[in-house]
Amino acid sequence: MARYTGSVCKLCRREGQKLFLKGKRCHSEKCAIERRNYPPGQHGLARARRRRLSDYALQLREKQKVRRIYGLQEAQFRKVFAQASREKGITGDNLIVALETRLDNVVYRLGFAPSRRAARQLVRHRHILVEGETVDIPSYQVRPGMVIAVKPSSRELPLVMEAVESRAGDGMLSWLQADHKRMTGSIVEKPGRADIPLAVQEQLIVELYSK
């Protein structure tokens, strides 16, 4: 499966805001977007000075932003959107909830990895248990009540230990609960859109795919 292997800082610069793809390093003043807050490439600065974007361009940029935040390829993202559109309720809300309840994102939200990218690596390398069973599929949908844990043999991995230490004392989202000493956690209840702190306009994505 294809995956992005380039600089994640370029992705933040392309979207014009921090996407926090590197975890705590994105809070540093040395972050690329702090120094060069314009799109990458030789014409990036000139592009940033152009006139306002068209409606289509705004919709496209919002879709790209969300896709990059969660680390999905276009085909994967379309599949999630198609499923969200078939469910009852508001399609945009369904989309964000489906992305948030992916296993890799839940591992990140629980504080067992410094970024979604790192969480995806933990899952793929079989360091994560769901209901006591190894699950190596990042897109696995976690349901309320399921227990997610770091394997006992993986709990001393530097990446995991540093992530847990950096999150010590931080508040947990209302729909999640975690025990960082035991490195376990779960979804208390299915989140609503208001429970997800994500500054995006998902309705623009719905409009884009409805064309």
Backbone hydrogen bonds, N-H to C=O, Kabsch-Sander energy under -0.5 kcal/mol:
donor,donor_aa,acceptor,acceptor_aa,energy
10,K,7,S,-0.6
11,L,7,S,-0.7
12,C,8,V,-1.6
13,R,9,C,-2.2
14,R,10,K,-2.2
15,E,11,L,-1.7
16,G,12,C,-1.0
17,Q,12,C,-1.5
23,G,20,F,-0.5
25,R,22,K,-1.1
26,C,23,G,-1.9
27,H,24,K,-1.7
28,S,25,R,-1.1
31,C,28,S,-1.5
34,E,31,C,-1.5
35,R,31,C,-0.9
35,R,32,A,-0.7
36,R,32,A,-2.8
38,Y,36,R,-2.1
44,G,41,G,-1.6
47,R,43,H,-2.6
48,A,44,G,-1.8
49,R,45,L,-0.7
49,R,46,A,-0.7
50,R,47,R,-1.3
58,L,54,S,-2.2
59,Q,55,D,-2.2
60,L,56,Y,-2.7
61,R,57,A,-2.6
62,E,58,L,-1.9
63,K,59,Q,-2.1
64,Q,60,L,-2.6
65,K,61,R,-2.3
66,V,62,E,-2.2
67,R,63,K,-2.6
68,R,64,Q,-2.3
69,I,65,K,-2.3
70,Y,66,V,-1.9
71,G,67,R,-0.6
72,L,67,R,-2.4
77,F,73,Q,-2.5
78,R,74,E,-2.6
79,K,75,A,-1.7
80,V,76,Q,-2.1
81,F,77,F,-2.5
82,A,78,R,-2.7
83,Q,79,K,-2.0
84,A,80,V,-2.4
85,S,81,F,-2.4
86,R,82,A,-0.8
86,R,83,Q,-0.7
87,E,83,Q,-0.8
87,E,84,A,-0.6
94,N,90,I,-2.7
95,L,91,T,-2.3
96,I,92,G,-2.0
97,V,93,D,-2.4
98,A,94,N,-2.4
99,L,95,L,-2.1
100,E,96,I,-2.3
101,T,97,V,-1.8
102,R,99,L,-1.0
103,L,140,Y,-1.9
104,D,138,P,-2.0
106,V,102,R,-2.3
107,V,103,L,-2.5
108,Y,104,D,-1.7
109,R,105,N,-3.0
110,L,106,V,-2.3
111,G,108,Y,-1.3
112,F,107,V,-2.0
119,A,115,S,-2.3
120,R,116,R,-2.5
121,Q,117,R,-1.5
122,L,118,A,-2.2
123,V,119,A,-2.2
124,R,120,R,-2.5
125,H,121,Q,-2.1
126,R,123,V,-1.8
127,H,122,L,-2.5
129,L,149,A,-3.3
130,V,133,E,-3.1
131,E,147,V,-2.9
133,E,130,V,-1.7
135,V,128,I,-1.7
140,Y,137,I,-2.0
142,V,101,T,-2.9
142,V,140,Y,-0.6
145,G,187,I,-2.6
146,M,143,R,-2.0
148,I,146,M,-0.6
148,I,185,G,-3.4
149,A,129,L,-2.4
150,V,183,M,-2.1
151,K,127,H,-2.9
154,S,151,K,-2.0
155,R,151,K,-0.6
155,R,152,P,-0.9
157,L,154,S,-1.6
161,M,157,L,-2.7
162,E,158,P,-2.6
163,A,159,L,-1.6
164,V,160,V,-2.5
165,E,161,M,-2.4
166,S,162,E,-2.3
167,R,163,A,-1.3
168,A,165,E,-0.9
170,D,167,R,-2.2
176,L,173,L,-2.1
177,Q,186,S,-2.0
179,D,184,T,-3.2
180,H,178,A,-0.6
183,M,179,D,-1.3
184,T,179,D,-1.8
185,G,148,I,-2.3
186,S,177,Q,-2.3
187,I,146,M,-0.7
188,V,175,W,-2.1
188,V,186,S,-0.6
189,E,175,W,-0.8
195,D,192,G,-1.4
196,I,193,R,-1.5
198,L,196,I,-2.0
200,V,198,L,-2.0
202,E,200,V,-0.8
204,L,201,Q,-1.6
205,I,201,Q,-0.6
205,I,202,E,-0.5
206,V,202,E,-1.7
207,E,203,Q,-2.3
208,L,204,L,-2.0
209,Y,205,I,-2.4
210,S,206,V,-0.9
211,K,208,L,-1.1
